[in-house]
Amino acid sequence: MKEIDELIDVINETLRKCPWLKEQTIYSLKGEPLNEAREVKEAIENNDMDNFEEEIGDLIYDALLILAVAEKQGITNYHNVLKRVIEKIKRRKPWVFGDEKVSTAEEAARRWYEIKKEEKNHK
Amino acid sequence: MKEIDELIDVINETLRKCPWLKEQTIYSLKGEPLNEAREVKEAIENNDMDNFEEEIGDLIYDALLILAVAEKQGITNYHNVLKRVIEKIKRRKPWVFGDEKVSTAEEAARRWYEIKKEEKNHK
C-alpha cells in the first residue's frame, strides 16, 4: 500500500525537521488519538461522509505518529507493534485463519469473546 | 512497510470470511477506535509500555478496519483518505515541506494554528 508508506515517510520527515514535534513525547501526545477518534465517531453520527474521510485520515496519522514517537523514544517499534496485533487477530479468529467453523455472526462473536477471556486468564 | 501491508491483508481476509464482521457497518463500529484510543492514553498514563505496545496496535487495526468497512460500503477508499491527510500535513507544515523558516517549537505551533484557521475560514 504505497500511500501508507508515503504517510510514514511524511511522519518521519516531520519528526526530523519540525521543531514543535521534536519536543513531543508519547506523554505530551497521549490525548491526540482520543480527540481524533471522537471526531470520527461524530462524523459517522452526523452522517457527514466528507468529514469522516478527513477525520479517519487524521486518526490513522495520529496513531502512526504516536508510534513513531514511541520508536524514537526507544519504547517499541512498528515491527513489534504490527506483528503483535496481526498475531492477536489470527489467534482470535480461528474461523478465518484456522480450521474452526462458525456459521453465524453471533457464534463468531461468542467464540471471539471466549478466546479473549481464555487468553486474559492465562496472562 | 511490509507489516502494514500484512495487517491490511489480514483485515481484508477477515472482512471476506468472518460472519460477524460481514454484518458490521461504520455505524456499528463507530465507538471502537474511541475505546482503543482511550486504552492507549491509559497505558501511557500508567507508564505500562507493554500495554501501550498492544493498545497502539489495536488502535491502528481499528482505524484501518473502519476505513476498510467504509470502502466496502462505497463511502471512500484508502487512496483518497491517505492522499488527503498527507496533503493536509504538507500544507500545514511549510517549514518542513516548503520554504518557510521557523526557529522554535512555539513559532511552529503558532504558524500551524494560523494556517489551520485560514483554511477553516476559506471553507
gemmi code that builds the backbone of each chain (N, CA, C; Angstrom):
import gemmi

chains = {
    "A": [
        ("MET", (0.867, -1.189, 0.000), (0.000, 0.000, 0.000), (0.899, 1.233, 0.000)),
        ("LYS", (1.175, 1.782, -1.179), (2.186, 2.841, -1.250), (1.790, 4.124, -0.503)),
        ("GLU", (0.477, 4.378, -0.374), (0.047, 5.599, 0.320), (0.422, 5.557, 1.808)),
        ("ILE", (0.333, 4.375, 2.421), (0.715, 4.249, 3.834), (2.228, 4.491, 3.970)),
        ("ASP", (3.000, 3.957, 3.040), (4.451, 4.189, 3.081), (4.750, 5.678, 2.956)),
        ("GLU", (3.993, 6.358, 2.097), (4.202, 7.797, 1.917), (3.851, 8.554, 3.204)),
        ("LEU", (2.750, 8.137, 3.852), (2.363, 8.786, 5.115), (3.452, 8.572, 6.176)),
        ("ILE", (3.998, 7.370, 6.238), (5.064, 7.090, 7.212), (6.308, 7.927, 6.894)),
        ("ASP", (6.623, 8.086, 5.607), (7.751, 8.955, 5.218), (7.501, 10.398, 5.660)),
        ("VAL", (6.269, 10.868, 5.467), (5.908, 12.242, 5.853), (6.068, 12.416, 7.365)),
        ("ILE", (5.611, 11.416, 8.122), (5.747, 11.453, 9.583), (7.225, 11.517, 9.982)),
        ("ASN", (8.036, 10.676, 9.367), (9.453, 10.644, 9.734), (10.167, 11.940, 9.370)),
        ("GLU", (9.796, 12.504, 8.219), (10.358, 13.793, 7.785), (9.972, 14.887, 8.792)),
        ("THR", (8.717, 14.868, 9.222), (8.236, 15.876, 10.173), (8.943, 15.715, 11.520)),
        ("LEU", (9.130, 14.460, 11.941), (9.830, 14.193, 13.202), (11.274, 14.710, 13.165)),
        ("ARG", (11.889, 14.649, 12.001), (13.271, 15.128, 11.872), (13.354, 16.647, 11.812)),
        ("LYS", (12.337, 17.282, 11.197), (12.508, 18.701, 10.838), (11.587, 19.694, 11.536)),
        ("CYS", (10.547, 19.230, 12.227), (9.626, 20.183, 12.849), (10.041, 20.434, 14.303)),
        ("PRO", (10.409, 21.697, 14.614), (10.880, 21.970, 15.981), (9.826, 21.675, 17.048)),
        ("TRP", (8.552, 21.828, 16.709), (7.494, 21.514, 17.688), (7.453, 20.007, 17.943)),
        ("LEU", (7.438, 19.241, 16.868), (7.297, 17.793, 17.031), (8.524, 17.182, 17.709)),
        ("LYS", (9.692, 17.786, 17.452), (10.922, 17.278, 18.087), (10.830, 17.299, 19.607)),
        ("GLU", (10.016, 18.226, 20.128), (9.898, 18.338, 21.598), (8.823, 17.420, 22.177)),
        ("GLN", (8.027, 16.761, 21.325), (6.912, 15.962, 21.841), (7.366, 14.570, 22.290)),
        ("THR", (6.567, 14.014, 23.206), (6.769, 12.645, 23.684), (5.415, 11.935, 23.586)),
        ("ILE", (5.408, 10.618, 23.808), (4.105, 9.944, 23.788), (3.238, 10.513, 24.915)),
        ("TYR", (3.870, 11.007, 25.981), (3.083, 11.563, 27.083), (2.391, 12.869, 26.655)),
        ("SER", (3.127, 13.750, 25.974), (2.510, 15.026, 25.568), (1.455, 14.812, 24.474)),
        ("LEU", (1.574, 13.713, 23.737), (0.639, 13.435, 22.628), (-0.466, 12.456, 23.013)),
        ("LYS", (-0.504, 12.036, 24.259), (-1.393, 10.921, 24.644), (-2.872, 11.137, 24.374)),
        ("GLY", (-3.331, 12.399, 24.359), (-4.752, 12.660, 24.141), (-5.135, 12.844, 22.673)),
        ("GLU", (-4.150, 12.944, 21.792), (-4.444, 13.267, 20.382), (-5.289, 12.194, 19.673)),
        ("PRO", (-4.892, 10.904, 19.777), (-5.735, 9.899, 19.091), (-7.170, 9.893, 19.623)),
        ("LEU", (-7.326, 10.155, 20.925), (-8.666, 10.181, 21.524), (-9.507, 11.302, 20.901)),
        ("ASN", (-8.906, 12.480, 20.718), (-9.629, 13.586, 20.071), (-10.067, 13.211, 18.660)),
        ("GLU", (-9.140, 12.609, 17.915), (-9.464, 12.261, 16.523), (-10.518, 11.155, 16.467)),
        ("ALA", (-10.410, 10.175, 17.373), (-11.379, 9.068, 17.397), (-12.772, 9.609, 17.718)),
        ("ARG", (-12.823, 10.638, 18.562), (-14.115, 11.261, 18.892), (-14.682, 11.950, 17.654)),
        ("GLU", (-13.810, 12.588, 16.886), (-14.278, 13.279, 15.669), (-14.740, 12.295, 14.591)),
        ("VAL", (-14.076, 11.131, 14.540), (-14.523, 10.071, 13.614), (-15.938, 9.636, 13.998)),
        ("LYS", (-16.152, 9.401, 15.290), (-17.466, 8.950, 15.771), (-18.538, 10.004, 15.476)),
        ("GLU", (-18.195, 11.271, 15.725), (-19.176, 12.336, 15.480), (-19.508, 12.467, 13.991)),
        ("ALA", (-18.497, 12.333, 13.145), (-18.749, 12.419, 11.693), (-19.713, 11.315, 11.261)),
        ("ILE", (-19.526, 10.106, 11.811), (-20.410, 8.985, 11.469), (-21.819, 9.266, 11.988)),
        ("GLU", (-21.897, 9.741, 13.235), (-23.227, 10.027, 13.811), (-23.951, 11.129, 13.049)),
        ("ASN", (-23.189, 12.095, 12.541), (-23.786, 13.188, 11.760), (-23.984, 12.817, 10.292)),
        ("ASN", (-23.585, 11.586, 9.966), (-23.653, 11.108, 8.580), (-22.961, 12.086, 7.618)),
        ("ASP", (-21.839, 12.660, 8.088), (-21.061, 13.608, 7.283), (-19.848, 12.857, 6.714)),
        ("MET", (-20.030, 12.286, 5.544), (-19.012, 11.378, 4.998), (-17.791, 12.112, 4.459)),
        ("ASP", (-17.954, 13.383, 4.084), (-16.779, 14.168, 3.712), (-15.907, 14.382, 4.950)),
        ("ASN", (-16.539, 14.708, 6.059), (-15.803, 14.886, 7.310), (-15.226, 13.547, 7.801)),
        ("PHE", (-15.968, 12.457, 7.635), (-15.438, 11.136, 8.004), (-14.136, 10.868, 7.259)),
        ("GLU", (-14.141, 11.146, 5.949), (-12.942, 10.912, 5.127), (-11.748, 11.685, 5.683)),
        ("GLU", (-11.989, 12.911, 6.151), (-10.905, 13.711, 6.724), (-10.477, 13.168, 8.092)),
        ("GLU", (-11.454, 12.873, 8.959), (-11.136, 12.506, 10.339), (-10.513, 11.117, 10.457)),
        ("ILE", (-10.936, 10.177, 9.612), (-10.328, 8.838, 9.694), (-8.850, 8.915, 9.254)),
        ("GLY", (-8.559, 9.806, 8.312), (-7.165, 10.035, 7.909), (-6.364, 10.650, 9.047)),
        ("ASP", (-6.962, 11.619, 9.731), (-6.292, 12.244, 10.884), (-6.018, 11.215, 11.977)),
        ("LEU", (-6.976, 10.307, 12.192), (-6.793, 9.284, 13.233), (-5.649, 8.323, 12.875)),
        ("ILE", (-5.625, 7.889, 11.614), (-4.536, 6.990, 11.178), (-3.196, 7.718, 11.335)),
        ("TYR", (-3.160, 8.981, 10.931), (-1.941, 9.788, 11.092), (-1.531, 9.870, 12.566)),
        ("ASP", (-2.466, 10.195, 13.443), (-2.116, 10.364, 14.856), (-1.655, 9.065, 15.503)),
        ("ALA", (-2.293, 7.947, 15.121), (-1.884, 6.652, 15.674), (-0.471, 6.292, 15.203)),
        ("LEU", (-0.195, 6.521, 13.908), (1.140, 6.211, 13.384), (2.184, 7.184, 13.924)),
        ("LEU", (1.767, 8.428, 14.167), (2.693, 9.434, 14.712), (3.118, 9.079, 16.135)),
        ("ILE", (2.154, 8.712, 16.966), (2.495, 8.407, 18.361), (3.374, 7.145, 18.411)),
        ("LEU", (3.135, 6.233, 17.471), (4.003, 5.056, 17.392), (5.415, 5.457, 16.954)),
        ("ALA", (5.519, 6.385, 15.993), (6.841, 6.846, 15.539), (7.593, 7.544, 16.677)),
        ("VAL", (6.853, 8.312, 17.486), (7.475, 8.991, 18.628), (7.936, 7.953, 19.661)),
        ("ALA", (7.110, 6.926, 19.883), (7.489, 5.841, 20.800), (8.758, 5.144, 20.306)),
        ("GLU", (8.828, 4.964, 18.991), (10.009, 4.325, 18.401), (11.248, 5.198, 18.641)),
        ("LYS", (11.095, 6.499, 18.440), (12.200, 7.449, 18.669), (12.642, 7.420, 20.141)),
        ("GLN", (11.664, 7.240, 21.044), (11.993, 7.176, 22.480), (12.557, 5.803, 22.875)),
        ("GLY", (12.614, 4.877, 21.927), (13.165, 3.546, 22.209), (12.210, 2.631, 22.965)),
        ("ILE", (10.906, 2.947, 22.931), (9.927, 2.192, 23.703), (9.496, 0.926, 22.972)),
        ("THR", (9.202, 1.057, 21.695), (8.822, -0.097, 20.880), (9.065, 0.288, 19.424)),
        ("ASN", (8.603, -0.510, 18.487), (8.784, -0.153, 17.079), (7.649, -0.732, 16.237)),
        ("TYR", (7.532, -0.207, 15.022), (6.485, -0.636, 14.080), (6.406, -2.152, 13.986)),
        ("HIS", (7.556, -2.757, 13.783), (7.584, -4.196, 13.551), (6.928, -4.948, 14.707)),
        ("ASN", (7.358, -4.677, 15.932), (6.807, -5.394, 17.096), (5.319, -5.132, 17.269)),
        ("VAL", (4.930, -3.873, 17.114), (3.524, -3.494, 17.316), (2.632, -4.194, 16.291)),
        ("LEU", (3.027, -4.137, 15.034), (2.161, -4.692, 13.984), (2.163, -6.218, 14.013)),
        ("LYS", (3.330, -6.800, 14.281), (3.411, -8.256, 14.419), (2.474, -8.729, 15.532)),
        ("ARG", (2.486, -8.004, 16.635), (1.683, -8.392, 17.792), (0.181, -8.323, 17.506)),
        ("VAL", (-0.255, -7.268, 16.837), (-1.700, -7.164, 16.570), (-2.124, -8.181, 15.500)),
        ("ILE", (-1.278, -8.402, 14.517), (-1.601, -9.398, 13.480), (-1.743, -10.783, 14.112)),
        ("GLU", (-0.806, -11.139, 14.989), (-0.881, -12.454, 15.653), (-2.144, -12.561, 16.512)),
        ("LYS", (-2.499, -11.469, 17.181), (-3.695, -11.485, 18.029), (-4.961, -11.711, 17.209)),
        ("ILE", (-5.090, -10.986, 16.095), (-6.279, -11.157, 15.245), (-6.355, -12.607, 14.759)),
        ("LYS", (-5.228, -13.137, 14.320), (-5.220, -14.517, 13.796), (-5.597, -15.525, 14.880)),
        ("ARG", (-5.091, -15.321, 16.100), (-5.437, -16.225, 17.203), (-6.919, -16.156, 17.548)),
        ("ARG", (-7.465, -14.935, 17.488), (-8.832, -14.735, 17.974), (-9.907, -14.964, 16.924)),
        ("LYS", (-9.495, -15.252, 15.698), (-10.469, -15.556, 14.652), (-10.064, -16.848, 13.930)),
        ("PRO", (-10.072, -17.976, 14.668), (-9.660, -19.237, 14.030), (-10.618, -19.698, 12.930)),
        ("TRP", (-11.821, -19.110, 12.858), (-12.722, -19.447, 11.746), (-12.334, -18.718, 10.468)),
        ("VAL", (-11.428, -17.751, 10.574), (-10.885, -17.097, 9.372), (-9.488, -17.642, 9.071)),
        ("PHE", (-8.668, -17.774, 10.137), (-7.253, -18.105, 9.936), (-6.885, -19.520, 10.368)),
        ("GLY", (-7.865, -20.302, 10.817), (-7.581, -21.674, 11.244), (-8.654, -22.610, 10.746)),
        ("ASP", (-8.823, -23.723, 11.456), (-9.721, -24.783, 10.985), (-11.124, -24.713, 11.590)),
        ("GLU", (-11.338, -23.776, 12.512), (-12.632, -23.745, 13.177), (-13.752, -23.347, 12.205)),
        ("LYS", (-14.968, -23.830, 12.537), (-16.116, -23.429, 11.708), (-17.106, -22.657, 12.584)),
        ("VAL", (-17.566, -21.531, 12.081), (-18.711, -20.857, 12.711), (-19.682, -20.541, 11.583)),
        ("SER", (-20.977, -20.536, 11.907), (-21.914, -20.304, 10.804), (-22.691, -18.991, 10.925)),
        ("THR", (-22.677, -18.398, 12.106), (-23.425, -17.144, 12.245), (-22.543, -16.058, 12.876)),
        ("ALA", (-23.004, -14.829, 12.747), (-22.315, -13.687, 13.356), (-22.274, -13.853, 14.875)),
        ("GLU", (-23.378, -14.324, 15.445), (-23.479, -14.484, 16.902), (-22.449, -15.506, 17.385)),
        ("GLU", (-22.339, -16.606, 16.653), (-21.385, -17.654, 17.030), (-19.945, -17.116, 16.952)),
        ("ALA", (-19.658, -16.355, 15.904), (-18.322, -15.763, 15.753), (-18.029, -14.823, 16.931)),
        ("ALA", (-19.000, -13.978, 17.286), (-18.812, -13.034, 18.386), (-18.597, -13.783, 19.707)),
        ("ARG", (-19.391, -14.841, 19.911), (-19.276, -15.617, 21.145), (-17.907, -16.276, 21.253)),
        ("ARG", (-17.436, -16.914, 20.174), (-16.124, -17.569, 20.178), (-15.003, -16.552, 20.383)),
        ("TRP", (-15.148, -15.387, 19.789), (-14.138, -14.341, 19.943), (-14.004, -13.943, 21.416)),
        ("TYR", (-15.142, -13.762, 22.071), (-15.119, -13.420, 23.498), (-14.512, -14.541, 24.334)),
        ("GLU", (-14.876, -15.790, 24.018), (-14.337, -16.945, 24.767), (-12.811, -16.999, 24.661)),
        ("ILE", (-12.319, -16.860, 23.434), (-10.863, -16.950, 23.220), (-10.159, -15.791, 23.941)),
        ("LYS", (-10.757, -14.600, 23.849), (-10.198, -13.430, 24.530), (-10.124, -13.673, 26.040)),
        ("LYS", (-11.202, -14.199, 26.603), (-11.274, -14.462, 28.047), (-10.231, -15.500, 28.481)),
        ("GLU", (-10.138, -16.576, 27.692), (-9.115, -17.608, 27.968), (-7.719, -16.991, 27.990)),
        ("GLU", (-7.435, -16.135, 27.001), (-6.100, -15.518, 26.928), (-5.832, -14.635, 28.147)),
        ("LYS", (-6.843, -13.875, 28.553), (-6.683, -12.991, 29.722), (-6.440, -13.826, 30.981)),
        ("ASN", (-7.142, -14.975, 31.085), (-6.971, -15.851, 32.252), (-5.576, -16.469, 32.318)),
        ("HIS", (-4.976, -16.663, 31.164), (-3.644, -17.286, 31.136), (-2.512, -16.276, 31.238)),
        ("LYS", (-2.842, -15.006, 31.350), (-1.802, -13.965, 31.431), (-1.091, -13.967, 32.775)),
    ],
    "B": [
        ("MET", (6.565, -0.496, 3.953), (6.416, -1.069, 5.298), (5.608, -2.355, 5.173)),
        ("LYS", (6.286, -3.485, 5.068), (5.565, -4.720, 4.746), (4.593, -5.167, 5.836)),
        ("GLU", (4.868, -4.785, 7.101), (3.957, -5.192, 8.183), (2.583, -4.532, 8.038)),
        ("ILE", (2.547, -3.285, 7.584), (1.263, -2.599, 7.384), (0.502, -3.296, 6.255)),
        ("ASP", (1.200, -3.664, 5.195), (0.540, -4.384, 4.101), (-0.034, -5.703, 4.596)),
        ("GLU", (0.703, -6.371, 5.476), (0.229, -7.645, 6.020), (-1.021, -7.414, 6.872)),
        ("LEU", (-1.011, -6.343, 7.681), (-2.184, -6.033, 8.506), (-3.400, -5.743, 7.615)),
        ("ILE", (-3.192, -5.008, 6.538), (-4.298, -4.695, 5.619), (-4.807, -5.983, 4.949)),
        ("ASP", (-3.906, -6.886, 4.608), (-4.326, -8.194, 4.057), (-5.172, -8.958, 5.069)),
        ("VAL", (-4.731, -8.958, 6.327), (-5.453, -9.654, 7.395), (-6.860, -9.062, 7.551)),
        ("ILE", (-6.944, -7.745, 7.507), (-8.248, -7.068, 7.610), (-9.158, -7.474, 6.438)),
        ("ASN", (-8.607, -7.464, 5.246), (-9.432, -7.798, 4.079), (-9.890, -9.254, 4.099)),
        ("GLU", (-9.003, -10.133, 4.543), (-9.338, -11.564, 4.692), (-10.470, -11.729, 5.707)),
        ("THR", (-10.359, -11.004, 6.819), (-11.378, -11.083, 7.874), (-12.711, -10.536, 7.360)),
        ("LEU", (-12.648, -9.442, 6.621), (-13.881, -8.856, 6.050), (-14.580, -9.821, 5.095)),
        ("ARG", (-13.796, -10.616, 4.384), (-14.379, -11.583, 3.449), (-14.953, -12.794, 4.158)),
        ("LYS", (-14.308, -13.214, 5.280), (-14.618, -14.542, 5.821), (-15.252, -14.577, 7.200)),
        ("CYS", (-15.290, -13.460, 7.932), (-15.846, -13.512, 9.284), (-17.326, -13.109, 9.253)),
        ("PRO", (-18.206, -14.048, 9.635), (-19.632, -13.735, 9.555), (-20.042, -12.542, 10.428)),
        ("TRP", (-19.348, -12.352, 11.560), (-19.669, -11.197, 12.402), (-19.283, -9.898, 11.689)),
        ("LEU", (-18.063, -9.859, 11.170), (-17.587, -8.625, 10.551), (-18.377, -8.289, 9.287)),
        ("LYS", (-18.821, -9.317, 8.589), (-19.612, -9.082, 7.366), (-20.867, -8.272, 7.642)),
        ("GLU", (-21.373, -8.393, 8.877), (-22.609, -7.672, 9.223), (-22.350, -6.255, 9.731)),
        ("GLN", (-21.075, -5.892, 9.947), (-20.795, -4.584, 10.545), (-20.804, -3.459, 9.506)),
        ("THR", (-21.067, -2.267, 10.015), (-21.013, -1.048, 9.195), (-20.151, -0.038, 9.953)),
        ("ILE", (-19.829, 1.083, 9.306), (-19.082, 2.093, 10.060), (-19.928, 2.591, 11.228)),
        ("TYR", (-21.240, 2.507, 11.087), (-22.105, 2.956, 12.184), (-21.988, 2.012, 13.389)),
        ("SER", (-22.036, 0.709, 13.137), (-21.963, -0.232, 14.267), (-20.567, -0.230, 14.906)),
        ("LEU", (-19.572, 0.174, 14.138), (-18.178, 0.170, 14.642), (-17.710, 1.548, 15.122)),
        ("LYS", (-18.596, 2.527, 15.099), (-18.159, 3.924, 15.310), (-17.473, 4.186, 16.646)),
        ("GLY", (-17.793, 3.400, 17.695), (-17.187, 3.630, 19.005), (-15.874, 2.882, 19.232)),
        ("GLU", (-15.520, 1.964, 18.324), (-14.343, 1.108, 18.558), (-13.022, 1.882, 18.617)),
        ("PRO", (-12.750, 2.763, 17.641), (-11.478, 3.497, 17.742), (-11.392, 4.340, 19.018)),
        ("LEU", (-12.540, 4.872, 19.457), (-12.560, 5.680, 20.678), (-12.156, 4.831, 21.892)),
        ("ASN", (-12.685, 3.612, 21.973), (-12.301, 2.711, 23.073), (-10.804, 2.435, 23.059)),
        ("GLU", (-10.269, 2.149, 21.869), (-8.841, 1.823, 21.782), (-7.978, 3.040, 22.087)),
        ("ALA", (-8.413, 4.212, 21.608), (-7.643, 5.445, 21.863), (-7.607, 5.742, 23.360)),
        ("ARG", (-8.713, 5.421, 24.048), (-8.753, 5.622, 25.494), (-7.757, 4.670, 26.179)),
        ("GLU", (-7.675, 3.436, 25.669), (-6.746, 2.465, 26.261), (-5.282, 2.841, 25.999)),
        ("VAL", (-5.025, 3.438, 24.836), (-3.672, 3.938, 24.548), (-3.308, 5.022, 25.565)),
        ("LYS", (-4.238, 5.951, 25.785), (-3.987, 7.054, 26.722), (-3.746, 6.519, 28.140)),
        ("GLU", (-4.577, 5.562, 28.550), (-4.423, 4.988, 29.893), (-3.093, 4.255, 30.045)),
        ("ALA", (-2.702, 3.519, 29.019), (-1.417, 2.800, 29.083), (-0.266, 3.789, 29.270)),
        ("ILE", (-0.335, 4.916, 28.552), (0.722, 5.942, 28.679), (0.690, 6.546, 30.084)),
        ("GLU", (-0.511, 6.859, 30.563), (-0.632, 7.460, 31.906), (-0.141, 6.504, 33.000)),
        ("ASN", (-0.380, 5.201, 32.783), (0.076, 4.199, 33.762), (1.540, 3.807, 33.544)),
        ("ASN", (2.149, 4.413, 32.520), (3.527, 4.082, 32.154), (3.716, 2.577, 31.945)),
        ("ASP", (2.680, 1.943, 31.357), (2.705, 0.496, 31.093), (3.029, 0.310, 29.607)),
        ("MET", (4.316, 0.218, 29.306), (4.752, 0.225, 27.901), (4.473, -1.089, 27.182)),
        ("ASP", (4.364, -2.181, 27.931), (3.932, -3.429, 27.298), (2.489, -3.280, 26.831)),
        ("ASN", (1.654, -2.721, 27.679), (0.258, -2.492, 27.314), (0.143, -1.448, 26.190)),
        ("PHE", (0.990, -0.411, 26.233), (0.996, 0.583, 25.141), (1.261, -0.103, 23.802)),
        ("GLU", (2.251, -1.001, 23.793), (2.595, -1.709, 22.554), (1.387, -2.478, 22.006)),
        ("GLU", (0.609, -3.072, 22.909), (-0.591, -3.804, 22.478), (-1.692, -2.842, 22.008)),
        ("GLU", (-1.953, -1.803, 22.795), (-3.097, -0.926, 22.510), (-2.879, -0.044, 21.281)),
        ("ILE", (-1.634, 0.393, 21.051), (-1.413, 1.214, 19.859), (-1.614, 0.357, 18.595)),
        ("GLY", (-1.274, -0.918, 18.681), (-1.541, -1.843, 17.569), (-3.038, -2.029, 17.356)),
        ("ASP", (-3.773, -2.180, 18.456), (-5.232, -2.318, 18.358), (-5.857, -1.073, 17.728)),
        ("LEU", (-5.324, 0.094, 18.103), (-5.871, 1.340, 17.552), (-5.617, 1.442, 16.044)),
        ("ILE", (-4.395, 1.119, 15.629), (-4.080, 1.158, 14.188), (-4.979, 0.163, 13.446)),
        ("TYR", (-5.151, -1.025, 14.026), (-6.046, -2.023, 13.437), (-7.468, -1.479, 13.322)),
        ("ASP", (-8.010, -0.919, 14.390), (-9.397, -0.450, 14.371), (-9.604, 0.705, 13.393)),
        ("ALA", (-8.613, 1.592, 13.303), (-8.724, 2.718, 12.366), (-8.710, 2.196, 10.920)),
        ("LEU", (-7.806, 1.243, 10.635), (-7.736, 0.697, 9.280), (-8.958, -0.171, 8.969)),
        ("LEU", (-9.483, -0.841, 10.003), (-10.672, -1.681, 9.810), (-11.884, -0.835, 9.444)),
        ("ILE", (-12.102, 0.251, 10.186), (-13.281, 1.073, 9.924), (-13.155, 1.720, 8.534)),
        ("LEU", (-11.935, 2.024, 8.136), (-11.724, 2.541, 6.781), (-12.023, 1.461, 5.732)),
        ("ALA", (-11.624, 0.222, 6.010), (-11.903, -0.880, 5.073), (-13.415, -1.117, 4.946)),
        ("VAL", (-14.127, -1.005, 6.073), (-15.581, -1.166, 6.049), (-16.216, -0.015, 5.262)),
        ("ALA", (-15.707, 1.202, 5.449), (-16.197, 2.362, 4.681), (-15.977, 2.139, 3.185)),
        ("GLU", (-14.819, 1.564, 2.875), (-14.508, 1.296, 1.467), (-15.497, 0.276, 0.892)),
        ("LYS", (-15.785, -0.758, 1.676), (-16.752, -1.786, 1.252), (-18.149, -1.176, 1.056)),
        ("GLN", (-18.476, -0.189, 1.902), (-19.783, 0.465, 1.784), (-19.803, 1.516, 0.650)),
        ("GLY", (-18.664, 1.691, -0.019), (-18.596, 2.642, -1.125), (-18.521, 4.099, -0.694)),
        ("ILE", (-18.138, 4.339, 0.569), (-18.129, 5.700, 1.115), (-16.857, 6.454, 0.721)),
        ("THR", (-15.730, 5.806, 0.865), (-14.448, 6.406, 0.487), (-13.455, 5.261, 0.295)),
        ("ASN", (-12.194, 5.571, 0.149), (-11.206, 4.492, -0.008), (-9.849, 4.939, 0.536)),
        ("TYR", (-8.991, 3.950, 0.748), (-7.644, 4.196, 1.290), (-6.949, 5.333, 0.560)),
        ("HIS", (-6.958, 5.245, -0.752), (-6.215, 6.206, -1.546), (-6.651, 7.644, -1.232)),
        ("ASN", (-7.950, 7.889, -1.299), (-8.457, 9.256, -1.051), (-8.155, 9.720, 0.375)),
        ("VAL", (-8.373, 8.837, 1.333), (-8.170, 9.193, 2.742), (-6.704, 9.539, 3.003)),
        ("LEU", (-5.803, 8.692, 2.526), (-4.387, 8.902, 2.833), (-3.830, 10.084, 2.046)),
        ("LYS", (-4.258, 10.219, 0.798), (-3.841, 11.366, -0.017), (-4.259, 12.667, 0.683)),
        ("ARG", (-5.464, 12.676, 1.203), (-5.999, 13.886, 1.827), (-5.229, 14.274, 3.090)),
        ("VAL", (-4.910, 13.287, 3.933), (-4.195, 13.630, 5.172), (-2.744, 14.017, 4.858)),
        ("ILE", (-2.128, 13.355, 3.891), (-0.749, 13.699, 3.511), (-0.694, 15.138, 2.998)),
        ("GLU", (-1.637, 15.495, 2.137), (-1.668, 16.871, 1.609), (-1.895, 17.891, 2.723)),
        ("LYS", (-2.741, 17.530, 3.686), (-3.019, 18.445, 4.794), (-1.772, 18.688, 5.642)),
        ("ILE", (-1.066, 17.611, 5.977), (0.160, 17.767, 6.785), (1.160, 18.645, 6.038)),
        ("LYS", (1.312, 18.388, 4.734), (2.292, 19.158, 3.954), (1.904, 20.639, 3.884)),
        ("ARG", (0.606, 20.918, 3.720), (0.142, 22.317, 3.688), (0.367, 23.020, 5.018)),
        ("ARG", (0.163, 22.270, 6.109), (0.173, 22.902, 7.430), (1.548, 22.962, 8.085)),
        ("LYS", (2.539, 22.359, 7.431), (3.900, 22.430, 7.968), (4.859, 22.880, 6.859)),
        ("PRO", (4.681, 24.128, 6.379), (5.556, 24.597, 5.286), (7.014, 24.755, 5.709)),
        ("TRP", (7.296, 24.728, 7.005), (8.702, 24.776, 7.456), (9.363, 23.403, 7.348)),
        ("VAL", (8.553, 22.366, 7.107), (9.118, 21.038, 6.827), (9.065, 20.755, 5.326)),
        ("PHE", (7.925, 21.094, 4.690), (7.704, 20.684, 3.295), (7.747, 21.846, 2.305)),
        ("GLY", (8.027, 23.048, 2.790), (8.091, 24.203, 1.886), (9.267, 25.087, 2.242)),
        ("ASP", (9.164, 26.368, 1.904), (10.299, 27.284, 2.053), (10.280, 28.086, 3.347)),
        ("GLU", (9.214, 27.934, 4.134), (9.106, 28.761, 5.341), (10.191, 28.390, 6.369)),
        ("LYS", (10.547, 29.393, 7.184), (11.511, 29.114, 8.266), (10.845, 29.355, 9.613)),
        ("VAL", (11.004, 28.425, 10.516), (10.631, 28.667, 11.914), (11.817, 28.218, 12.749)),
        ("SER", (12.022, 28.897, 13.885), (13.212, 28.505, 14.646), (12.885, 27.878, 16.001)),
        ("THR", (11.651, 28.019, 16.459), (11.316, 27.419, 17.755), (10.032, 26.587, 17.651)),
        ("ALA", (9.835, 25.748, 18.671), (8.618, 24.937, 18.764), (7.388, 25.837, 18.834)),
        ("GLU", (7.499, 26.928, 19.589), (6.374, 27.841, 19.768), (5.977, 28.475, 18.434)),
        ("GLU", (6.977, 28.877, 17.678), (6.715, 29.505, 16.380), (6.047, 28.498, 15.439)),
        ("ALA", (6.521, 27.268, 15.449), (5.928, 26.217, 14.613), (4.461, 26.003, 15.004)),
        ("ALA", (4.205, 25.913, 16.311), (2.831, 25.689, 16.785), (1.941, 26.866, 16.389)),
        ("ARG", (2.464, 28.098, 16.533), (1.682, 29.281, 16.193), (1.346, 29.305, 14.709)),
        ("ARG", (2.328, 29.041, 13.843), (2.094, 29.035, 12.393), (1.109, 27.937, 12.001)),
        ("TRP", (1.205, 26.791, 12.652), (0.296, 25.681, 12.355), (-1.149, 26.099, 12.642)),
        ("TYR", (-1.358, 26.742, 13.782), (-2.708, 27.211, 14.122), (-3.197, 28.264, 13.135)),
        ("GLU", (-2.302, 29.183, 12.757), (-2.691, 30.235, 11.807), (-3.134, 29.646, 10.471)),
        ("ILE", (-2.342, 28.700, 9.962), (-2.667, 28.094, 8.659), (-3.978, 27.318, 8.757)),
        ("LYS", (-4.147, 26.594, 9.870), (-5.374, 25.836, 10.090), (-6.590, 26.787, 10.111)),
        ("LYS", (-6.444, 27.907, 10.806), (-7.536, 28.874, 10.935), (-7.884, 29.485, 9.574)),
        ("GLU", (-6.842, 29.859, 8.824), (-7.064, 30.384, 7.456), (-7.833, 29.389, 6.597)),
        ("GLU", (-7.427, 28.111, 6.678), (-8.102, 27.077, 5.870), (-9.566, 26.946, 6.253)),
        ("LYS", (-9.838, 26.964, 7.548), (-11.223, 26.832, 8.027), (-12.050, 28.029, 7.536)),
        ("ASN", (-11.437, 29.237, 7.549), (-12.143, 30.441, 7.100), (-12.484, 30.408, 5.616)),
        ("HIS", (-11.651, 29.709, 4.857), (-11.879, 29.658, 3.399), (-12.774, 28.508, 2.966)),
        ("LYS", (-13.247, 27.747, 3.939), (-14.092, 26.589, 3.598), (-15.488, 27.024, 3.189)),
    ],
}
model = gemmi.Model(1)
for chain_id, residues in chains.items():
    chain = gemmi.Chain(chain_id)
    for i, (resn, *xyz) in enumerate(residues, 1):
        res = gemmi.Residue()
        res.name, res.seqid = resn, gemmi.SeqId(i, " ")
        for name, pos in zip(("N", "CA", "C"), xyz):
            atom = gemmi.Atom()
            atom.name, atom.element = name, gemmi.Element(name[0])
            atom.pos, atom.b_iso = gemmi.Position(*pos), 0.0
            res.add_atom(atom)
        chain.add_residue(res)
    model.add_chain(chain)
structure = gemmi.Structure()
structure.add_model(model)
structure.setup_entities()
